[in-house]
Amino acid sequence: MSRPARALLNAEALRHNLELVRRRAPGARIMAVVKANGYGHGIDWVARTLAGVDAFAVASVEEAIQLRESGIAPPIVLLEGFFDASDAALLRRHGLVPVVHHDLQLAILEGSPDAVPEQLWIKIDTGMHRVGFAPQDVPGALVRAQRLPAIQKIGAMTHFANADDVNDALTSEQIARFRASLDGAALETSLANSAGVLGWPESHGDWVRPGIMLYGASPLMGRSADELGLRPVMTLQTALIAVQRRRQGDAIGYGGDYRCPEDMPVGVAAIGYGDGYPRHASQGTPVLVNGQRAPLIGRVSMDMITLDLRAQPNARVGDPVTLWGEGLPVNEVAQFAGTISYELLCHVAGRVPRVAN
Ligand SMILES: *Cc1c(COP(=O)(O)O)cnc(C)c1O
């Protein structure tokens, strides 16, 4: 038998979540964000399953070329643009649409007219303070972009810092600064990530850029994926490989952080930080054994975790264990691990087979 750790992928759930984007942002075109190997799900599988979307968005030319080599035809947007002139030289050949966020990128295009793509996005920093042209520098950047040879379409993009909190005033300020910085220029616009799609309808613009919601995790603080109508795409699964009876006072695993409060059954499941299960998952992180919650105890090892099976005295070797996904929201597990759903999904290791239904 092979090691039971696997990531089950649900194509129907992925398409369902895309439909939800369409329903929530009915006037907008959709740029499906598939960077970081499709948030860990496998970029090829995600792109094939989302065929029919208006565009894909990735973080690097390498990811874009991988999509082209798998026969993915829609426009591909490079969210960080290109990194140097050799990168830029690939734009036209592969039909890539860069986001231009820095003077140096404009200079590269001005210096290599053959590389200039047909389309680009100008990134505007409206308050995220990471990348993008400051509002006062946007008119100058637009003039330079419009003068590039062969350029046919220029869009304006910004990114939200706090859109996950629907009570945070910054998002409305960012929307207002974005509109003001365009000063009436008739450009296509793109502002909304997943949180924008679900929490800020006034941000939809011409193109929305959903990532995490496509994969079925909630992008909004205090709102579960389920109540938002999202379905988990990945279910990370494994099985029990041992069930042991431990004595009161026994210390479990590295460092002996957990001591059994009484005689009790302890389960061992074949998953660990070598698979991308978070080492920082705290005692009590929920795990499903046979669909029922069983708390994590002890430290997460590279290949194994230990579980308190007191509520499941009949659990046996071979029983299914779910780390997140169907029946156990990844958002909830992320909270127990002091991180966010994005990181858990992206970190599922290459050694975990992806099994698509
Ligand atoms: C990653 C990313 C997105 C998608 O964000 P989600 O929160 O996953 O929806 C959208 N826009 C940009 C610029 C990004 O980098």
The ligand as a Tripos MOL2 file, in Angstrom:
@<TRIPOS>MOLECULE
LIG
   15    15     1     0     0
SMALL
NO_CHARGES

@<TRIPOS>ATOM
      1 C1         -3.0110   37.1690   -5.2290 C.3       1 LIG1
      2 C2         -3.6590   38.3520   -5.8060 C.ar      1 LIG1
      3 C3         -5.0450   38.3890   -6.0010 C.ar      1 LIG1
      4 C4         -5.9880   37.3200   -5.4800 C.3       1 LIG1
      5 O1         -6.2150   37.5630   -4.1210 O.3       1 LIG1
      6 P1         -7.2400   36.6460   -3.2660 P.3       1 LIG1
      7 O2         -7.2320   37.2860   -1.9380 O.co2     1 LIG1
      8 O3         -6.6350   35.2850   -3.2540 O.co2     1 LIG1
      9 O4         -8.5270   36.6860   -3.9700 O.co2     1 LIG1
     10 C5         -5.5790   39.4690   -6.6570 C.ar      1 LIG1
     11 N1         -4.7810   40.4910   -7.0780 N.ar      1 LIG1
     12 C6         -3.4530   40.4980   -6.8740 C.ar      1 LIG1
     13 C7         -2.6440   41.6510   -7.3490 C.3       1 LIG1
     14 C8         -2.8460   39.4470   -6.2200 C.ar      1 LIG1
     15 O5         -1.5360   39.4770   -6.0040 O.3       1 LIG1
@<TRIPOS>BOND
     1     1     2 1
     2     2     3 ar
     3     2    14 ar
     4     3     4 1
     5     3    10 ar
     6     4     5 1
     7     5     6 1
     8     6     7 2
     9     6     8 1
    10     6     9 1
    11    10    11 ar
    12    11    12 ar
    13    12    13 1
    14    12    14 ar
    15    14    15 1
@<TRIPOS>SUBSTRUCTURE
     1 LIG1         1 GROUP 0 **** ****
